[in-house]
């Protein structure tokens, strides 16, 4: 897991490169997780548990998946708060549109 990339070998022996979205350590159970995605399909997020040697493990427990979905949701909400407001067709700076956009509620 170097340079914000992770290489995973599939069942056919092919290596696939993914970008790391973020890593997370659960203080309750001490497990470490990595959330990652393919540059070719950034809509689908993958998650794996990993150890100190960066070996990846599948997540099979539904409760564990549910917790990770909550973490991802929190990450997405926090990430949205830190970025400038943007909508299709316009650019907003400091909450004000700098271009004309009829769809923007800030216009």
C-alpha positions as CSV (number, residue, x, y, z in Angstrom):
1,X,0.0,0.0,0.0
2,X,2.5,2.6,-1.2
3,X,1.9,5.8,-3.0
4,X,-1.9,5.7,-2.3
5,X,-2.2,2.6,-4.5
6,X,-2.9,-1.0,-3.8
7,X,-2.2,-4.0,-6.0
8,X,-4.5,-7.0,-5.7
9,X,-4.0,-10.2,-7.6
10,X,-7.3,-11.8,-8.7
11,X,-8.2,-15.5,-8.9
12,X,-6.8,-15.6,-12.5
13,X,-3.4,-14.3,-11.3
14,X,-3.9,-10.9,-12.9
15,X,-2.7,-7.9,-10.9
16,X,-5.2,-5.0,-10.5
17,X,-4.2,-1.6,-9.3
18,X,-6.6,0.4,-7.1
19,X,-6.4,3.8,-5.6
20,X,-6.7,4.1,-1.8
21,X,-9.5,6.3,-0.7
22,X,-8.6,6.1,3.0
23,X,-7.5,3.8,5.8
24,X,-9.3,3.4,9.0
25,X,-8.5,1.7,12.4
26,X,-11.5,0.7,14.5
27,X,-10.7,1.5,18.1
28,X,-13.4,-1.0,19.3
29,X,-11.9,-4.1,17.7
30,X,-8.4,-2.9,16.8
31,X,-8.8,-3.9,13.2
32,X,-7.4,-1.9,10.4
33,X,-9.3,-1.3,7.1
34,X,-8.5,0.1,3.7
35,X,-11.2,1.6,1.4
36,X,-10.1,1.6,-2.3
37,X,-11.5,1.9,-5.8
38,X,-10.6,1.3,-9.4
39,X,-9.7,4.4,-11.5
40,X,-11.7,2.8,-14.3
41,X,-14.9,2.7,-12.1
42,X,-14.7,5.2,-9.2
43,X,-18.3,4.6,-8.3
44,X,-17.7,1.3,-6.6
45,X,-15.8,1.3,-3.3
46,X,-14.1,-1.8,-2.0
47,X,-13.0,-2.5,1.5
48,X,-10.6,-5.0,3.1
49,X,-9.2,-5.6,6.5
50,X,-5.4,-5.6,6.6
51,X,-2.6,-6.5,9.1
52,X,0.8,-4.9,10.0
53,X,2.4,-6.7,7.0
54,X,-0.3,-5.2,4.7
55,X,-1.9,-8.6,4.0
56,X,-5.5,-8.1,2.9
57,X,-8.4,-10.1,4.3
58,X,-12.0,-10.3,3.1
59,X,-14.8,-8.9,5.2
60,X,-17.4,-11.5,5.7
61,X,-19.3,-10.4,8.8
62,X,-22.4,-8.4,8.0
63,X,-22.1,-6.4,11.2
64,X,-18.5,-5.5,10.2
65,X,-19.8,-4.4,6.7
66,X,-22.5,-2.3,8.3
67,X,-19.9,-0.5,10.5
68,X,-17.7,0.2,7.5
69,X,-20.6,1.6,5.5
70,X,-21.2,4.0,8.4
71,X,-17.5,5.0,8.3
72,X,-17.7,5.5,4.5
73,X,-20.8,7.6,4.9
74,X,-19.1,9.8,7.6
75,X,-16.1,10.1,5.3
76,X,-18.2,11.2,2.4
77,X,-20.1,13.8,4.5
78,X,-16.9,15.2,5.9
79,X,-15.3,15.3,2.4
80,X,-18.3,17.2,1.0
81,X,-18.1,19.8,3.8
82,X,-14.4,20.5,3.0
83,X,-14.9,21.1,-0.8
84,X,-16.2,24.2,-2.5
85,X,-19.9,24.0,-3.5
86,X,-20.2,23.1,-7.1
87,X,-23.1,22.2,-9.3
88,X,-23.5,21.3,-12.9
89,X,-22.8,24.2,-15.1
90,X,-21.4,26.6,-12.6
91,X,-18.5,27.3,-10.2
92,X,-19.1,28.5,-6.7
93,X,-16.6,30.2,-4.5
94,X,-17.3,31.1,-0.9
95,X,-20.9,30.2,-1.4
96,X,-21.4,32.6,-4.3
97,X,-21.7,31.6,-8.0
98,X,-19.1,33.1,-10.2
99,X,-20.8,31.8,-13.4
100,X,-24.5,31.8,-14.4
101,X,-26.2,28.5,-13.5
102,X,-30.0,28.2,-13.5
103,X,-29.9,25.0,-11.5
104,X,-27.8,26.4,-8.6
105,X,-29.7,27.2,-5.4
106,X,-27.0,29.7,-4.6
107,X,-27.6,31.8,-7.6
